[in-house]
Amino acid sequence: METSAEAGSVLNDLKPGALAGLKVLDIATFVAAPFCGTILADFGAEVIKIEQPKTGDSLRQFGTVTECGDSLVWLSESRNKKTVTLDLRKPAGAEVFRKLVAQSDVVLENFRPGTLERWGLGFEALSEINPRLIMLRISAYGQTGPKREEPGFARIAHAFAGLSWLAGERDGPPVVPGSTSMADYISGMWGAIGVLTAVQARTTSGRGQFIDIGLYESVFRLLDEIAPAYAKYGSVRERMGADTVNVVPHSHYRTASGEWVALACTNDKMFERLAVVIGQPELVEQFRTSAIRVANRAQVNALVADWVGSRNLPDVLELTREGGVPCAQIYSIREIFEDPQYEARGNLLHIDDPRVGKLVVPASVPKMSATPAQFRHAGRALGADNSEVYASWLGLDEADLRALTDAGVI
């Protein structure tokens, strides 16, 4: 991400991003659809975050709340967005929203299916105002099906998609598969792909469309072969702890100094390299194929665990690196902040926010050679951009804004 190298220094001159000119209304809450807006904003789209007057998005209070009253998650994930307040449930608020839609390219929403329709703001109604409109709709189960009206969060999506079933030790209960918000972030990424695909399609058709994503679908799509394996052979993958179903050794091992490493031998060539590294080249003939190694999983894992467990972390990492075997220490956030690779890649973005001071947030992905993501500001205060947005988009003056405020519309 294009920004200063040190916290508090002046940002580089900002250039128009790759998505400059794309106008996006983000009426969603929490992470899933809003994260799509974050991605678009990072690359230059003008994203207007629309929140309830007085209360705002619940994400502002989710996680660690800072001295400015907003959470670290809000400051990080609402970056680069302008923030306005508007009550879509009030007729006057809905009318203001329609006027904004008439000038927009994209609307991001994640209400329960049918909610916007009840307010007269569904996709069909808005398309009559703006036929070129693209709407991203993310909900727990999608816009169709028997569960369409049921609520859900990322944890529910992980469960329903089959991911939680796979997370944990073989004889233990299902556990949280990484972050409890993973399905939200993944859905936002799929959403960004959908929006950009729809923008490209619009260049030839001249018309917009809606994108329909269920949180669980975003996760289910990533679960490699579990669907075809069940359909063809009736196999149900069970929990395997740190192991992987089709390859061995491909797991986590503890060093003599107490740290854990991840080691991955995904093919026969990698296992040949590992056998040389651990000083037992004869293992190549004994366990010459992946199928044989899988059939002897416990024995192979024990051999690797014994070797790793007899050496300190630096030795394990150096020997595997020299031997061309993929291996890495399992990091906590502490090691991430200390690692030179993260520093060299600029993965930790140092910023100086006027409300809370110095912060470090994850930098944007992907890196672009010609049109990189750019940081403009962290998540802003509730309604911080009311005057600017409503004046520049709709021509409202201070008297108009006071009237809307007094009526509880903004």
C-alpha positions in Angstrom: 0.0 0.0 0.0 1.4 3.4 -1.0 2.0 5.3 2.2 4.7 6.7 4.4 7.4 4.3 5.8 7.1 5.6 9.4 4.2 6.4 11.6 3.4 10.1 11.8 5.3 11.1 8.6 3.6 12.7 5.7 1.8 10.4 3.2 3.1 10.2 -0.3 1.3 12.3 -2.9 -1.9 10.4 -3.6 -2.8 9.6 -7.2 -6.2 8.6 -8.6 -6.6 4.9 -8.0 -7.5 2.2 -10.5 -11.2 2.5 -9.4 -11.3 6.3 -9.4 -14.8 7.4 -10.5 -16.6 4.3 -9.2 -19.2 5.6 -6.7 -20.3 3.1 -4.0 -22.9 3.3 -1.3 -22.2 1.0 1.7 -25.4 0.6 3.7 -24.2 -2.7 5.2 -23.1 -3.5 8.8 -20.3 -5.3 10.5 -17.7 -6.9 8.1 -18.9 -9.0 5.2 -20.3 -6.6 2.6 -18.5 -3.6 4.2 -15.1 -5.4 3.6 -15.9 -5.4 -0.1 -16.3 -1.6 0.2 -12.9 -1.4 2.0 -11.2 -3.3 -0.9 -12.8 -1.0 -3.5 -12.0 2.1 -1.5 -8.3 1.0 -1.1 -8.0 1.1 -4.9 -9.6 4.5 -5.4 -13.4 4.0 -5.4 -15.4 6.7 -3.6 -17.2 4.7 -1.0 -19.9 6.4 1.1 -20.5 4.6 4.4 -24.2 5.2 5.4 -25.1 4.6 9.0 -28.0 5.0 11.4 -28.1 8.4 13.0 -26.8 8.5 16.6 -25.9 4.8 16.9 -24.0 4.1 13.7 -22.7 0.7 12.6 -22.3 -1.9 15.4 -18.7 -2.5 14.2 -17.8 0.8 15.9 -18.2 -1.0 19.2 -17.0 -4.4 18.1 -13.6 -5.5 19.6 -11.2 -3.2 21.4 -12.8 0.3 21.7 -10.3 3.1 21.6 -10.2 6.5 23.4 -12.1 8.1 20.4 -15.1 5.8 21.1 -14.6 3.7 18.0 -13.0 0.2 17.9 -9.7 -0.8 16.4 -11.7 -2.9 13.9 -13.7 0.1 12.8 -10.6 2.2 12.4 -8.9 -0.5 10.3 -11.7 -1.9 8.2 -13.6 1.4 7.5 -10.5 3.0 6.2 -10.7 5.3 3.2 -14.6 5.5 3.4 -16.5 8.7 3.8 -19.1 8.4 6.6 -22.6 9.9 6.5 -25.8 9.2 8.6 -29.2 8.4 7.1 -32.2 6.6 8.4 -33.4 4.5 5.5 -36.5 3.5 7.4 -38.0 7.0 7.4 -39.7 8.0 4.1 -37.6 11.1 3.9 -34.4 9.1 4.5 -35.5 6.6 1.8 -36.0 9.5 -0.6 -32.6 10.9 0.1 -31.1 7.5 -0.5 -32.9 7.1 -3.8 -31.3 10.4 -4.9 -27.9 9.1 -4.0 -28.6 5.8 -5.8 -29.4 7.8 -9.0 -25.8 9.0 -9.0 -24.1 5.7 -7.8 -22.6 2.7 -9.4 -22.8 0.2 -6.6 -24.8 -0.5 -3.4 -23.5 -2.9 -0.8 -26.0 -4.4 1.6 -26.3 -7.3 4.0 -29.8 -7.0 5.6 -32.0 -10.1 5.9 -33.6 -10.9 2.5 -36.8 -8.9 2.1 -35.8 -6.0 4.4 -34.9 -3.5 1.7 -38.0 -4.6 -0.3 -40.2 -3.7 2.7 -38.6 -0.2 2.7 -39.2 0.1 -1.1 -35.5 0.0 -1.7 -35.0 -3.5 -3.2 -32.9 -4.0 -6.3 -35.8 -3.9 -8.7 -37.1 -0.6 -7.3 -33.6 1.0 -7.3 -33.0 -0.3 -10.8 -35.9 1.7 -12.1 -34.1 4.8 -10.8 -30.7 3.7 -12.1 -30.6 0.8 -14.6 -26.8 0.7 -14.4 -26.9 0.0 -10.7 -24.9 -2.9 -9.3 -26.0 -4.3 -5.9 -24.0 -6.7 -3.7 -26.3 -8.6 -1.4 -24.7 -10.7 1.3 -26.8 -12.6 3.8 -26.4 -15.7 6.0 -28.0 -18.1 3.4 -28.5 -16.0 0.3 -31.6 -14.5 -1.2 -33.3 -17.9 -2.0 -33.9 -21.2 -0.4 -35.8 -22.4 2.7 -33.3 -20.7 5.1 -33.2 -17.4 3.3 -34.8 -15.4 6.2 -32.7 -17.0 9.0 -30.1 -14.9 10.7 -26.5 -15.8 10.9 -22.9 -14.7 11.5 -19.5 -16.0 10.4 -19.5 -18.7 13.1 -22.8 -20.0 11.8 -21.5 -20.0 8.3 -18.4 -22.0 9.3 -20.6 -24.6 10.8 -23.2 -24.8 8.0 -20.5 -24.9 5.3 -18.7 -27.9 6.8 -15.5 -26.0 7.9 -16.0 -26.3 11.6 -16.5 -30.0 11.3 -13.0 -30.3 10.0 -11.3 -28.1 12.7 -10.0 -29.8 15.8 -8.3 -33.0 17.0 -9.7 -36.3 15.8 -11.2 -37.3 19.1 -12.1 -33.8 20.2 -14.9 -31.4 19.6 -15.1 -29.0 16.6 -13.2 -25.8 17.3 -13.1 -22.3 15.8 -11.4 -22.5 12.4 -9.0 -19.6 12.8 -10.7 -16.2 13.1 -14.4 -16.2 14.0 -14.8 -13.5 11.3 -13.2 -15.4 8.5 -16.4 -16.1 6.6 -17.2 -12.3 6.7 -13.8 -11.4 5.2 -14.0 -14.2 2.6 -17.5 -13.1 1.6 -16.3 -9.5 1.2 -13.5 -10.7 -1.1 -16.0 -12.7 -3.2 -18.2 -9.6 -3.2 -15.4 -7.5 -4.6 -14.9 -10.1 -7.4 -18.6 -10.0 -8.1 -18.8 -6.2 -8.2 -15.8 -5.9 -10.5 -17.2 -8.6 -12.8 -20.5 -6.8 -12.9 -18.8 -3.5 -13.7 -17.0 -5.2 -16.6 -20.2 -6.8 -17.8 -21.9 -3.4 -17.7 -19.5 -1.9 -20.2 -21.1 -4.1 -22.9 -24.7 -4.5 -21.6 -25.2 -1.0 -20.3 -27.1 -2.5 -17.4 -26.3 -3.4 -13.8 -27.2 -6.5 -11.9 -27.3 -7.9 -8.3 -24.8 -10.2 -6.8 -26.2 -12.8 -4.3 -23.8 -14.3 -1.8 -24.6 -16.5 1.3 -21.9 -16.4 4.0 -21.7 -20.2 4.0 -21.2 -20.4 0.3 -18.1 -18.3 0.5 -16.5 -20.9 2.8 -17.9 -24.0 1.2 -16.4 -23.0 -2.2 -12.9 -23.3 -0.7 -13.1 -26.8 0.8 -11.2 -28.5 -2.0 -12.4 -32.1 -2.8 -14.8 -32.8 0.0 -17.9 -32.5 -2.2 -16.7 -34.7 -5.1 -15.1 -37.2 -2.7 -18.4 -37.7 -0.9 -20.5 -37.8 -4.1 -18.3 -40.4 -5.8 -17.0 -42.5 -2.9 -19.2 -41.6 0.0 -16.2 -40.5 2.1 -16.7 -38.0 4.9 -13.6 -36.3 5.9 -13.1 -36.2 9.7 -11.1 -33.9 11.9 -7.4 -34.5 11.7 -5.9 -31.9 14.0 -2.8 -30.4 12.2 -2.6 -33.2 9.6 -3.8 -33.1 6.0 -5.9 -35.7 4.4 -3.9 -36.7 1.3 -0.3 -36.0 2.2 2.2 -36.9 4.9 4.3 -35.3 6.4 2.2 -32.2 6.3 1.7 -31.1 9.9 2.9 -29.1 12.9 5.9 -30.2 14.9 7.5 -28.9 18.1 11.1 -28.0 18.3 13.5 -28.8 21.2 13.4 -25.1 22.2 9.6 -25.3 22.5 8.4 -23.4 19.4 6.1 -25.0 16.8 6.8 -25.2 13.1 4.6 -26.0 10.1 6.3 -28.4 7.6 4.8 -29.3 4.2 5.8 -32.2 1.9 3.1 -32.1 -0.7 4.8 -34.4 -3.2 7.4 -37.2 -3.6 10.1 -34.7 -4.5 9.6 -32.7 -1.3 9.8 -35.9 0.7 13.1 -36.9 -1.0 14.5 -33.5 0.1 13.3 -34.0 3.6 14.8 -37.4 3.9 18.2 -36.0 3.0 17.7 -33.1 5.4 17.0 -35.4 8.3 19.9 -37.6 7.4 17.8 -40.7 6.4 17.9 -40.9 2.7 16.9 -44.5 2.9 13.3 -43.4 3.8 12.8 -42.5 0.2 12.7 -46.1 -0.9 10.7 -47.2 2.2 8.0 -44.5 1.7 8.5 -43.8 -2.0 4.9 -42.6 -2.8 2.4 -40.3 -1.2 -0.1 -43.2 -0.9 2.4 -45.3 1.1 3.2 -42.4 3.4 -0.5 -41.7 4.0 -1.0 -45.4 4.9 1.9 -45.1 7.4 0.9 -41.7 8.7 1.8 -42.3 12.3 5.2 -43.8 11.6 6.2 -41.0 9.1 4.9 -38.3 11.4 6.9 -39.8 14.3 10.1 -39.8 12.3 9.7 -36.1 11.5 8.6 -35.2 15.0 11.6 -36.9 16.5 14.0 -35.0 14.1 12.3 -31.6 14.7 12.0 -32.3 18.5 15.8 -32.9 18.7 16.8 -29.5 17.4 16.3 -25.9 18.3 14.2 -23.7 16.1 17.0 -21.9 14.3 18.6 -25.2 13.3 15.3 -26.6 12.0 14.6 -23.5 9.9 18.1 -23.3 8.5 18.4 -26.9 7.6 15.0 -27.1 5.9 15.7 -23.8 4.1 19.0 -25.1 2.8 17.4 -28.4 1.8 14.5 -26.8 -0.1 11.8 -28.1 2.3 8.9 -25.7 3.0 9.0 -25.0 6.8 8.0 -22.0 8.9 7.6 -21.1 12.5 4.0 -20.9 13.6 3.8 -17.2 14.5 1.8 -15.2 17.0 1.3 -11.6 16.3 4.4 -10.8 18.3 6.7 -12.7 15.8 4.8 -11.1 12.9 5.8 -7.6 14.1 9.4 -8.7 14.5 9.8 -10.5 11.2 11.9 -8.8 8.4 9.7 -10.3 5.6 6.7 -8.5 6.9 8.7 -5.3 7.1 10.2 -5.7 3.6 6.8 -6.3 2.1 5.1 -3.4 4.0 2.5 -5.8 5.4 2.1 -3.7 8.5 0.9 -0.2 7.7 2.0 2.5 10.2 -0.5 5.4 10.3 -1.0 8.5 12.4 -4.7 9.0 13.0 -5.9 12.5 14.2 -8.4 10.9 16.7 -6.3 8.2 18.3 -2.7 8.8 17.2 -0.3 6.1 16.0 -1.8 2.8 14.8 -0.6 -0.2 12.9 -3.1 -1.9 10.6 -2.8 -4.7 8.0 -1.8 -3.3 4.6 -4.0 -3.9 1.6 -3.8 -6.8 -0.8 -2.9 -7.3 -3.6 0.2 -5.3 -4.5 -0.2 -3.6 -7.9 2.8 -2.5 -9.9 1.1 0.5 -11.6 -2.0 1.3 -9.5 -1.3 0.4 -5.9 -3.7 0.7 -3.0 -3.4 4.0 -1.2 -4.2 4.9 2.4 -6.2 8.1 2.9 -7.5 7.8 6.4 -8.7 5.4 9.1 -12.4 4.8 9.8 -13.9 8.2 10.5 -16.3 9.6 13.2 -20.0 9.1 12.8 -21.4 11.5 10.2 -18.0 13.1 9.7 -18.7 13.7 6.0 -22.4 14.6 6.1 -21.9 18.2 5.0 -19.4 17.4 2.2 -21.3 14.4 0.7 -24.8 15.9 0.9 -23.6 19.2 -0.5 -21.5 17.8 -3.4 -23.9 14.9 -4.3 -27.3 16.5 -3.7 -26.6 20.2 -3.4 -28.0 20.4 0.1 -27.1 23.5 2.2 -26.7 23.9 5.9 -30.4 24.8 6.3 -31.4 21.5 4.5 -29.0 19.6 6.7 -30.4 21.1 9.9 -34.0 20.3 8.9 -33.0 16.6 8.2 -31.1 16.4 11.5 -34.1 17.8 13.4 -36.4 15.3 11.8 -34.0 12.4 12.8 -33.3 11.6 9.1 -29.6 12.2 9.3 
